[in-house]
Amino acid sequence: MRIQILDYQVGPHTFRMVKPSDFNIFKALPSLIPFITTIDTTQKVIFETEIDDDETATKRTIAKTPDDICFNWEDADCIIRPLPHSSHLVSITPRKSGKNYWMECNDNFRQCFIHLPACRTETPAPENETNFVLNNFLMMLYAFNAARHHTLLMHASVVATETGKGYLFLGKSGTGKSTHTGLWLQQFSDCHLLNDDNPIVHVDSLGKQATVFGSPWSGKTPCYRKESMTVGAFVRLEQAPQNEIEQERAAHAFATLLPSCSCLEQNKEIYNAIVTTVTELATLAPVYHLKCLPDREATELCRKTVEG
């Protein structure tokens, strides 16, 4: 089987993909196209993954064990199984088909093998289930590996302004993050959407500046920008019958930011790195709590406050 090697820069980091040469990744996941880069093959990447079309992968069934980490993800059942020698076995099983898709990870997620039967199909995601699975495997690998480098994959909707600042709106699904950022875009001509679901946030090596980046993962909104902005503020949204905003103190700010980060609590190396970065973020950028209605007045109050 002929292979092709592709490198992608997402945020401040690069990862490498080795795939069958006849697998059209650009059609399968067009969200990755803006992030293609070229680096020397000897340059370090945060992780490398190889994709194959092993047909036995979806037929593989393994009984659950007490050590399994189980969770739901976009109408799919996911399992992360710790193995000896810093290895892991990860599965995603879409409920619609019941097929098991597997990823084998070594060196604490740095070296991975993704088994995707029929990955060479010409059907674009999300119609093709394997593309959905691949997209989520890659997002998982990026989140786990970037965490070691003061970088977080966060659940947020981000508005960027012409001043070079990015404002991240946090909250559980259904809180109204996309609605609120949409109101910003309607109301303020100097703003644009940077990402609508999973931006990248990085703290520099000196611990003095936080930067937010666009990513290939943006939920249901196709917004895949290879751009970066200085973090202006984090805003936790809460639906309310009136519009009120206040800045949170450092301890509350930490408690607001941590649940918005993609993390693996059971992996101490990764989780401790995330906690360290969140602690830095809580002191580098202001965190606000906005109780609001989905209206023009809420956006005016919010912008006036976060921009001082």
ABEGO torsion letter per residue (X at the ends): XBBBBBBBBBEABBBBBBBBAABBAAAABAAAAAABBBBBAABBBABBBBBBABAAAAABBBBBBAABBBBBBGGBBBBBBBBBGGBBBBBBBBAAAGBBBBBBBBGGGABBBBBBBGAABABBOAABAAAAAAAAAAAAAAAAAAAAAGBBBBBBBBBBBAAGBBBBBBEBBGAGAAAAAAAAAAABAABBBABAABBBBBBBAAGABBBBBBBABAEABBBBBBBBBBBABBBBBBBBABBBBBBBBAAAAAAAAAAABBBBAABAAAAAAAAAAAAAAAAABBBBBBBBBBBAAAAAAAAAAAAX
